[in-house]
Amino acid sequence: MELIPDRIDSTFRYILIAAKRAEQLVRGAKPRIDMPNRKPSRVAMREVVENLVDWDYTRPNPTSQV
C-alpha cells in the first residue's frame, strides 16, 4: 500500500480522495501520470500520493449549530 501523504489527515480521507479520482478515471478522465496497464484505483492512489489531485477539506465550525 502507498504511504499516506502528511497533508492528508487520515487513511479514511485518503481512500475517499483516491476513490473519487478512480471514479473520474473510469468515466473517461485522462490520467495525470503514465502507468500503462494499471487499474484506475492504483493510478488514482499514485496520483494522490504524488499530489496531482486537487482536493479541499475544511473542518466544520464546532460553535455552529446544525
SVG drawing of the C-alpha trace seen along z (x, -y; Angstrom):
<svg xmlns="http://www.w3.org/2000/svg" viewBox="-29 -29 34 33">
<polyline fill="none" stroke="black" stroke-width="0.4" points="0.0,0.0 1.1,-3.5 2.3,-5.7 -0.3,-8.3 1.0,-11.9 1.3,-14.1 -1.1,-16.6 -3.9,-14.0 -5.2,-13.7 -6.4,-10.1 -6.4,-6.8 -10.2,-7.2 -9.8,-10.6 -7.0,-9.2 -9.3,-6.4 -12.2,-8.8 -10.0,-11.1 -8.5,-8.2 -11.9,-6.6 -13.4,-9.8 -10.4,-10.2 -10.7,-6.5 -14.3,-7.1 -13.3,-10.1 -10.8,-7.8 -13.4,-5.1 -15.7,-7.7 -13.0,-8.8 -10.8,-11.4 -7.2,-11.4 -4.6,-10.0 -2.1,-12.6 0.7,-10.0 1.9,-7.3 1.1,-3.9 0.2,-1.6 -2.0,1.4 -2.9,0.4 -6.3,0.4 -7.9,-3.1 -7.8,-2.6 -4.0,-2.2 -3.5,-5.1 -5.7,-7.3 -3.8,-6.2 -0.5,-7.1 -1.8,-10.5 -3.0,-11.3 0.4,-10.4 2.2,-12.5 0.0,-15.5 -1.6,-15.5 -5.2,-15.5 -6.7,-18.8 -8.9,-18.4 -10.0,-20.6 -11.4,-19.9 -12.4,-22.4 -13.2,-21.3 -16.7,-22.2 -17.1,-25.1 -17.6,-23.5 -19.6,-26.6 -22.2,-26.4 -25.5,-24.6 -26.9,-22.3"/>
</svg>
